[in-house]
Each structure stands twice: as structure tokens, then as C-alpha cells.
């Protein structure tokens, strides 16, 4: 199942904190599509995924916004 989380306009650490909270309620293997525009997300999101055991499947940059595809581990 795929879930969407809009974290546009939020600054560090809020995008990762909101992603952590949303992923907690998902089943293993579910996808979270996370939308960010915080410059720190480029470092924070991959680090969060690696530390929490999630798989960062993809990210797409569009201007200042980045759309992340995270599979819950």
C-alpha cells in the first residue's frame, strides 16, 4: 500500500519526525511518498532510513522540492 506525506514548508527536524510517526503505523513493505523542500532533508532522510531500517527506494528533485519513496523495513 502507498501512503503520501506532505512535509513541504517544514524545516529540520520536522520532515523526518513526521515521516517516523507515519511509518510507525504502516505495515512492513508499505511505501511512504514524502514531499520535502527543506535543504537539510538531503542528508536527514537517507540517514533516517539507514538508521531506522527502512529502504530509500528513490528520490526525485523538482526545483527546491524533493519527493522521496521510502519502503518500510
C-alpha positions as CSV (number, residue, x, y, z in Angstrom):
1,X,0.0,0.0,0.0
2,X,1.2,3.5,-0.8
3,X,0.8,6.5,1.6
4,X,1.5,10.2,1.0
5,X,3.0,12.7,3.4
6,X,3.4,16.4,2.5
7,X,6.2,18.0,4.6
8,X,6.6,21.0,2.3
9,X,7.4,24.1,4.2
10,X,8.7,22.2,7.3
11,X,12.2,22.6,8.5
12,X,14.6,20.2,10.1
13,X,13.8,18.0,12.1
14,X,10.1,18.1,11.4
15,X,10.0,16.2,8.0
16,X,11.9,13.3,9.5
17,X,9.9,13.3,12.7
18,X,6.6,13.3,10.7
19,X,7.9,10.5,8.5
20,X,8.9,8.4,11.5
21,X,5.4,8.9,13.0
22,X,3.6,8.0,9.8
23,X,5.9,4.9,9.1
24,X,5.2,3.6,12.7
25,X,1.6,2.9,11.7
26,X,2.4,1.3,8.3
27,X,2.8,-2.4,7.6
28,X,6.3,-3.7,6.6
29,X,6.7,-3.3,2.9
30,X,4.3,-0.3,2.6
31,X,5.5,2.7,0.7
32,X,5.6,6.3,2.0
33,X,5.9,9.1,-0.5
34,X,7.4,12.0,1.4
35,X,7.5,15.5,-0.1
36,X,10.1,17.9,1.3
37,X,11.7,21.3,0.4
38,X,14.0,21.6,3.4
39,X,17.6,21.7,2.2
40,X,18.7,19.6,5.2
41,X,16.4,16.7,4.0
42,X,19.1,15.7,1.5
43,X,21.2,14.5,4.5
44,X,18.4,13.8,7.0
45,X,16.1,11.5,5.1
46,X,18.8,9.0,3.9
47,X,20.4,8.9,7.3
48,X,17.0,8.3,9.0
49,X,16.2,5.5,6.6
50,X,19.5,3.8,7.2
51,X,19.3,4.1,11.0
52,X,15.6,3.0,11.2
53,X,15.9,0.0,8.8
54,X,13.8,1.4,6.0
55,X,14.7,1.3,2.3
56,X,15.1,4.6,0.5
57,X,13.9,3.4,-2.9
58,X,14.0,6.6,-4.9
59,X,14.1,10.4,-4.7
60,X,13.2,12.9,-7.4
61,X,14.2,16.6,-7.3
62,X,11.9,19.2,-8.9
63,X,13.2,22.7,-8.2
64,X,13.6,23.0,-4.4
65,X,11.2,20.1,-3.7
66,X,12.3,16.5,-3.3
67,X,9.9,13.6,-3.5
68,X,11.2,10.6,-1.5
69,X,10.0,7.0,-1.9
70,X,10.5,5.1,1.4
71,X,9.7,1.4,1.9
72,X,9.0,0.5,5.5
73,X,11.5,-2.1,6.8
